[in-house]
């Protein structure tokens, strides 16, 4: 009876090992561009920007990932008209929480980034209150510029990437940012930071998103 059970167990284990299919996983570099910033540069006269994106698969689930971009944005607030211009980069990792079927390589991921930006701010004009004027305020053209500004932050990322054609992916991500350092000029605040987006008074939090299209360049396959 004991021998019968033992032989049955061994046969079942052998069958499970035989039925298990191990498909080699592809590893390589994926590079692309943010479509949101690219298209916005065409329809918004107050914005010019581009962001390149990329990731490299380290393990079955983990990817090294990053973004590199340049932005120029003019903003007209209630009292100020200003222009922010600069570059930024972000680097970190993504963890793919999606269980792909067979050789699929889609992603539903979470991750983190460390970001850094260098930029300039130009105060184009501002409004001052004048009781004697018809509208109660007067617009002053300034043109004062501050260069050599910088900021750093960390961000939590969540998004997805789906293969629509062979090696071609479309994706979307949302980001929650937390400002670590912020070098500001005397008498003026960094109201906009390239890569971080808009800042808010008495808050270090920000948010962002992107829509991407990217191409995967396979370099090698795992052995099992």
NORQUI-V486200 format. One record per run of one state. SS is the DSSP state (A for helix, B for strand, O for the rest). FROM is the first residue (numbers start at 0). LEN is the number of residues. If there is no record, write none. Layout:
BEGIN
ss=SS from=FROM len=LEN
ss=SS from=FROM len=LEN
END
This chain:
BEGIN
ss=O from=0 len=1
ss=A from=1 len=18
ss=O from=19 len=6
ss=B from=25 len=9
ss=A from=34 len=9
ss=O from=43 len=3
ss=B from=46 len=11
ss=O from=57 len=4
ss=B from=61 len=15
ss=O from=76 len=3
ss=B from=79 len=17
ss=O from=96 len=10
ss=B from=106 len=23
ss=O from=129 len=7
ss=B from=136 len=29
ss=O from=165 len=2
ss=B from=167 len=16
ss=O from=183 len=8
ss=B from=191 len=2
ss=O from=193 len=3
ss=B from=196 len=2
ss=O from=198 len=1
ss=B from=199 len=1
ss=O from=200 len=2
ss=B from=202 len=1
ss=O from=203 len=1
ss=B from=204 len=17
ss=O from=221 len=3
END
